[in-house]
């Protein structure tokens, strides 16, 4: 919620954006997340890392080790798969291909499992897009666009995942406002 953001961030943000539409973005994503997360499909006692990317993976002797557990939670293990997938910026075709391989590896029914993955994908997309939006605002208004590598990485993730974001019911409504937020750093860089 914008109201929970530090006052100096809200003040600086208000100089460039209408705070109401930033709040509308966050509210829309939260509402969609809860509409998906109420479903039985996300309820599980599986351990989830929550932020698997290349920076949180180490390998040694053919084994993977995960680090940085600050975002871990219990839930459907497919959520981690989705976060990993988003962090690598893969498209829908790659997503479907990896789901098929996942099903083959674990001997799961693809037709049933693909729907489970899609529900998890949509829940994870809400979280991921919320985090990208907040990270962008922080970079713009706290770091004053000084960390250009970080901004470029965030904007690149946003652009690479456009095809996935379109799967969210709220995306068409919030897309124009998101474009303003994610375009501002590009204009600066």
C-alpha positions in Angstrom: 0.0 0.0 0.0 1.2 3.5 -0.8 0.1 4.6 2.6 2.6 2.3 4.2 5.5 3.7 2.2 7.9 6.1 3.9 6.6 9.7 3.7 9.7 11.0 1.7 9.1 8.3 -1.0 5.4 9.3 -1.2 6.3 13.0 -1.4 8.9 12.4 -4.2 6.6 10.0 -6.0 3.7 12.5 -5.9 5.9 15.0 -7.8 6.0 12.7 -10.8 2.9 10.4 -10.6 -0.6 10.5 -9.3 -0.4 8.6 -6.1 -3.9 7.3 -6.7 -3.0 5.4 -9.8 0.1 3.9 -8.2 -2.3 2.7 -5.4 -4.7 1.4 -8.1 -1.9 -0.7 -9.6 -1.0 -2.2 -6.2 -4.6 -2.7 -5.2 -5.5 -4.4 -8.5 -2.5 -6.8 -8.2 -3.3 -7.6 -4.6 -7.0 -8.2 -5.4 -6.1 -10.6 -8.3 -3.5 -12.3 -6.1 -6.1 -13.0 -3.4 -8.6 -14.2 -5.9 -6.1 -16.8 -7.1 -4.5 -17.6 -3.7 -7.8 -18.5 -2.1 -7.8 -21.6 -4.4 -6.9 -24.9 -3.0 -4.1 -25.2 -5.6 -1.8 -22.8 -3.8 -2.3 -24.3 -0.3 0.5 -26.7 0.5 3.1 -27.3 3.1 5.9 -27.4 0.6 8.9 -25.2 1.3 9.3 -22.5 -1.3 12.4 -20.3 -1.6 10.5 -17.4 -3.0 13.2 -15.7 -5.0 15.1 -18.2 -7.0 17.4 -16.6 -9.5 21.0 -16.9 -10.6 22.2 -14.9 -7.5 20.5 -17.3 -5.1 21.9 -20.5 -6.6 25.3 -22.0 -6.0 26.6 -25.3 -7.5 29.3 -27.6 -6.3 30.0 -31.2 -7.4 26.9 -31.3 -9.4 24.6 -30.3 -6.5 22.6 -27.1 -6.2 22.7 -25.0 -3.0 20.2 -22.2 -2.4 21.2 -19.1 -0.5 19.2 -16.0 0.7 16.1 -17.4 2.3 14.6 -14.0 3.2 11.6 -14.5 0.9 10.8 -18.2 1.8 7.3 -19.4 2.6 5.2 -22.5 2.5 3.0 -23.1 -0.5 2.8 -24.9 -3.9 6.3 -25.8 -5.0 5.3 -24.7 -8.6 5.5 -21.1 -7.4 9.3 -21.4 -7.1 9.4 -22.8 -10.6 7.4 -19.7 -11.7 9.7 -17.2 -9.9 12.8 -18.9 -11.4 11.1 -18.8 -14.8 10.3 -15.0 -14.5 13.8 -14.2 -13.2 15.3 -15.7 -16.4 12.7 -13.8 -18.6 11.5 -16.8 -20.6 8.5 -16.5 -22.8 5.2 -18.4 -22.8 6.4 -21.0 -25.3 9.3 -21.8 -23.1 7.0 -21.9 -20.1 4.8 -24.5 -21.7 7.8 -26.5 -22.9 9.3 -26.6 -19.4 5.9 -27.5 -17.8 5.8 -30.5 -20.2 9.3 -31.5 -19.3 8.5 -31.1 -15.6 5.5 -33.4 -16.0 7.5 -36.0 -17.9 10.2 -36.0 -15.3 7.8 -36.4 -12.4 5.4 -38.6 -14.3 2.5 -36.2 -13.9 -0.6 -35.8 -16.1 0.2 -32.8 -18.3 -3.4 -31.7 -18.9 -4.1 -31.5 -15.2 -0.8 -30.1 -14.2 -0.7 -27.3 -16.8 -3.8 -25.7 -15.2 -2.1 -25.9 -11.8 1.0 -24.3 -13.2 -1.1 -21.5 -14.8 -2.8 -20.7 -11.5 0.5 -20.6 -9.8 1.9 -18.5 -12.6 -0.8 -15.9 -12.2 -0.4 -15.7 -8.4 3.4 -15.4 -8.8 3.0 -12.8 -11.5 1.0 -10.6 -9.1 3.8 -10.8 -6.6 6.5 -10.4 -9.2 4.9 -7.4 -10.9 4.2 -5.7 -7.5 7.9 -6.2 -6.5 9.1 -4.8 -9.8 6.9 -1.8 -9.5 8.0 -1.0 -6.0 11.7 -1.6 -6.9 11.3 0.8 -9.8 9.8 3.5 -7.6 12.6 3.1 -5.1 15.2 3.4 -7.8 13.6 6.5 -9.2 12.9 8.4 -6.0 15.3 7.1 -3.4 18.3 6.4 -5.5 17.4 9.2 -8.0 18.1 6.9 -11.0 21.8 6.7 -10.0 22.0 2.9 -10.1 21.5 2.6 -13.9 22.5 -1.1 -14.0 19.8 -1.9 -11.5 17.2 0.2 -13.3 18.1 -1.4 -16.6 17.7 -4.9 -15.1 14.3 -4.1 -13.6 13.0 -2.5 -16.8 14.4 -5.4 -18.9 12.6 -7.9 -16.6 9.3 -5.9 -17.0 9.7 -5.8 -20.8 10.6 -9.4 -21.2 7.6 -10.6 -19.2 5.0 -8.5 -21.1 3.5 -11.7 -22.6 3.1 -13.2 -19.2 1.6 -10.1 -17.6 -1.1 -10.2 -20.2 -2.4 -13.3 -18.5 -3.5 -11.2 -15.5 -7.1 -10.1 -15.6 -6.2 -6.7 -14.3 -3.3 -6.1 -16.7 -5.2 -4.3 -19.4 -6.5 -1.8 -16.8 -3.2 -1.1 -15.1 -1.0 -1.4 -18.2 -1.1 2.4 -19.2 0.0 3.4 -15.7 2.7 0.7 -15.5 4.1 1.9 -18.8 4.5 5.4 -17.4 6.4 4.1 -14.4 8.6 1.7 -16.3 9.2 4.2 -19.2 10.5 7.0 -16.9 13.8 5.2 -16.1 14.4 4.4 -19.7 14.0 8.1 -20.6 16.5 9.0 -17.9 19.1 6.3 -18.9 
